[in-house]
């Protein structure tokens, strides 16, 4: 990643957090539509890199098929490249599915910026599993199978609690076992009351 600082000019930066199959992608789309934020999905960035056929993508493919965590350095490289690319035209950033572990969050704060807020969508494991298995019927994603889903959920839980504790003052938790409209009403309330971030 380029050794540059974007902290001084970075607009608002928020994170949508939850386990796989929680519906955070749907909420991210609604946030982007209303607030004009640049949506950055770490999952999409990783899949794009895998599909690029690069050596880095080949290594990522192996980790993702096993349901493991991609190294912090690789994720930071991809995120940094995307943030810098979008910086001239962005009103703010919504980062979907990041950080995945405490060290990633700490490195993001050091290298890029601290989050303005983190929204955590709470969904029980059995519901997330059912949603992912249903999605698997049409997604064509290799990681949407029951064995890998169980690994992904275990990995998520093992790493998620330390993140929520480390950024406790930034986290807003929402019950995400409701209709998208009901959830988004709470999301709006959170975003509309976030403090403005100094540039």
matplotlib code that plots the C-alpha trace (Angstrom):
import matplotlib.pyplot as plt

x = [0.0, 1.2, 2.7, 0.3, -1.9, -5.5, -6.5, -6.6, -9.0, -11.0, -14.8, -17.0, -16.2, -18.6, -18.7, -21.5, -20.7, -22.4, -22.0, -22.5, -26.1, -27.2, -28.6, -26.0, -25.5, -29.2, -28.9, -25.6, -27.5, -30.1, -27.5, -25.7, -28.9, -30.0, -26.7, -24.5, -21.7, -19.2, -20.0, -16.9, -17.5, -14.4, -16.0, -16.5, -12.9, -11.6, -13.7, -12.7, -9.1, -9.7, -11.4, -8.6, -6.4, -3.5, -1.1, -2.5, -6.0, -4.9, -3.7, -6.9, -9.0, -7.5, -8.1, -11.7, -12.6, -11.5, -13.5, -10.4, -9.4, -7.5, -4.3, -4.7, -2.0, -3.7, -7.1, -5.5, -3.8, -7.1, -9.0, -6.3, -6.3, -10.1, -10.3, -7.6, -9.3, -12.7, -11.5, -11.9, -15.7, -16.7, -19.1, -18.1, -17.4, -19.5, -17.2, -19.2, -17.7, -14.6, -12.8, -12.9, -10.6, -9.2, -5.8, -7.4, -9.4, -6.4, -4.4, -7.2, -7.2, -3.5, -3.2, -6.4, -8.8, -11.0, -14.6, -17.3, -19.6, -20.1, -23.5, -23.7, -26.6, -27.5, -28.8, -28.8, -26.6, -29.4, -31.1, -27.8, -27.2, -30.7, -30.3, -27.0, -28.1, -31.1, -28.8, -26.5, -29.3, -28.7, -25.4, -23.0, -20.6, -18.3, -18.3, -22.1, -22.2, -23.1, -19.6, -18.0, -20.8, -20.2, -16.5, -17.3, -19.6, -17.1, -14.4, -16.7, -17.6, -14.0, -12.9, -15.9, -16.2, -12.8, -13.7, -17.0, -15.1, -12.3, -14.7, -17.4, -18.0, -18.6, -20.9, -24.7, -26.3, -29.5, -31.9, -31.7, -34.4, -37.0, -38.1, -35.5, -37.7, -37.9, -34.2, -33.4, -35.6, -33.2, -30.2, -31.4, -31.8, -28.2, -26.7, -28.7, -27.3, -23.6, -21.3, -19.9, -16.3, -13.7, -11.8]
y = [0.0, 3.5, 5.2, 8.2, 9.7, 10.3, 11.0, 14.8, 14.9, 11.8, 12.3, 10.4, 6.7, 4.2, 0.4, -2.1, -5.2, -8.5, -12.2, -13.6, -13.6, -10.9, -8.6, -5.9, -5.7, -4.8, -2.0, -0.8, -0.3, 1.8, 3.9, 4.6, 5.6, 8.0, 9.4, 9.2, 7.3, 5.2, 1.6, -0.5, -4.2, -6.1, -9.3, -7.8, -6.5, -9.9, -11.7, -9.2, -9.9, -13.6, -13.2, -11.1, -14.1, -12.4, -14.3, -12.4, -13.5, -17.2, -17.1, -15.4, -18.1, -20.9, -19.0, -18.1, -21.6, -22.8, -20.2, -18.6, -14.9, -13.1, -11.4, -7.9, -6.6, -7.8, -6.4, -3.1, -3.0, -3.5, -1.1, 1.6, 1.3, 1.6, 4.5, 6.5, 5.8, 7.1, 9.9, 12.8, 12.3, 10.7, 12.2, 9.5, 5.8, 2.9, -0.1, -3.4, -6.3, -4.6, -4.9, -8.7, -8.7, -6.2, -5.9, -4.8, -2.1, -0.8, -0.8, 1.0, 3.7, 4.1, 4.1, 5.6, 7.0, 6.3, 5.3, 7.9, 5.0, 1.3, -0.3, -4.0, -6.0, -8.8, -12.0, -15.5, -18.1, -20.4, -17.6, -16.6, -20.2, -20.6, -17.4, -18.4, -21.9, -20.3, -17.9, -20.8, -22.1, -19.1, -17.4, -19.9, -18.9, -21.7, -20.6, -20.9, -24.5, -25.7, -26.8, -23.6, -21.5, -23.1, -22.3, -18.7, -18.2, -19.7, -17.5, -14.5, -15.0, -15.7, -12.4, -10.1, -9.6, -8.0, -5.6, -4.5, -4.0, -2.0, 0.4, 0.3, 4.0, 3.9, 0.8, 0.9, -2.6, -3.3, -6.3, -7.4, -10.1, -7.6, -6.3, -4.2, -1.1, -1.5, -2.0, 1.0, 3.3, 2.6, 3.0, 6.4, 7.4, 6.4, 8.1, 11.3, 11.7, 10.9, 13.9, 15.6, 14.6, 17.4, 17.3]
z = [0.0, -0.7, 2.4, 2.4, 5.0, 4.1, 7.7, 7.4, 4.5, 5.0, 5.3, 7.8, 8.0, 9.5, 9.7, 9.3, 11.4, 11.9, 11.1, 7.6, 6.4, 8.8, 6.1, 6.6, 2.8, 2.4, 5.0, 3.4, 0.1, 1.9, 3.7, 0.4, -1.3, 1.4, 2.7, -0.5, 1.3, -0.7, 0.1, 0.6, 1.1, 2.2, 1.0, -2.5, -2.5, -1.6, -4.2, -6.9, -6.1, -6.3, -9.7, -11.0, -11.3, -9.5, -7.2, -4.2, -5.4, -5.6, -2.0, -0.9, -2.6, -0.5, 2.8, 1.9, 0.8, 4.3, 6.0, 7.5, 8.1, 5.5, 6.8, 8.1, 5.8, 2.7, 3.8, 4.6, 1.2, -0.6, 1.7, 1.4, -2.4, -2.6, -0.1, -2.0, -5.3, -4.1, -1.9, -4.4, -4.8, -1.5, 1.1, 3.5, 3.7, 4.8, 5.3, 5.3, 7.3, 8.6, 11.0, 11.3, 14.3, 16.9, 15.2, 11.9, 13.7, 15.4, 12.2, 10.3, 13.0, 12.7, 8.9, 7.7, 10.3, 13.3, 12.6, 13.2, 14.2, 14.0, 13.6, 14.7, 13.4, 15.9, 14.5, 16.1, 14.5, 13.5, 11.5, 9.8, 8.9, 7.4, 5.4, 4.0, 3.0, 1.2, -0.5, -1.6, -3.9, -6.2, -5.2, -6.8, -3.9, -2.9, 0.8, 1.0, 2.3, 5.8, 6.8, 5.8, 7.2, 10.7, 10.4, 9.3, 12.3, 14.8, 13.3, 13.5, 17.1, 18.2, 16.8, 17.2, 20.9, 21.3, 18.4, 20.1, 23.4, 21.8, 20.0, 22.6, 22.6, 18.8, 18.6, 18.2, 18.4, 16.5, 16.5, 12.8, 13.0, 11.7, 8.4, 6.4, 6.8, 10.6, 10.9, 8.6, 10.7, 13.6, 11.3, 10.3, 13.9, 14.6, 11.5, 12.0, 15.5, 14.8, 15.5, 12.5, 11.8, 11.6, 8.3]

ax = plt.figure().add_subplot(projection="3d")
ax.plot(x, y, z, "-o")
ax.set_aspect("equal")
plt.show()
